[in-house]
Amino acid sequence: MKRSTIANAAALWIGTVVPALAASGAREDNSGIFVWIFLGFCALIIVAQLLPAVMMMLGFAKGLKKERPLAKEHASS
C-alpha cells in the first residue's frame, strides 16, 4: 500500500513538472520596424519632458546652496 502511494505521488509530481520543463524560454517577436520606430519616438518624448524638469531641479539646488549676503542697515542722519 505504501509503495503505491509513493509511486502515485511521484507520478503526479512528474506529471506536473514535465509541461514546465517542455516550455521554451524563447519568445517569438513579430514586431516590425514601425513598432520600434514608434517606441523610439515615445522614448524621445519622455526624455524631452524630463530634461527641463532636471534642469529646474538643479537650478533650485544651486539657488539653495548659494550664500546670500546679509543686508546691512545704514542709518542715515
Secondary structure, 3 states (H helix, E strand, C coil): CHHHHHHHHHHHHHHHHHHHHHCCCCCCCCCCHHHHHHHHHHHHHHHHHHHHHHHHHHHHHHHHHCCCCCCCCCCCC
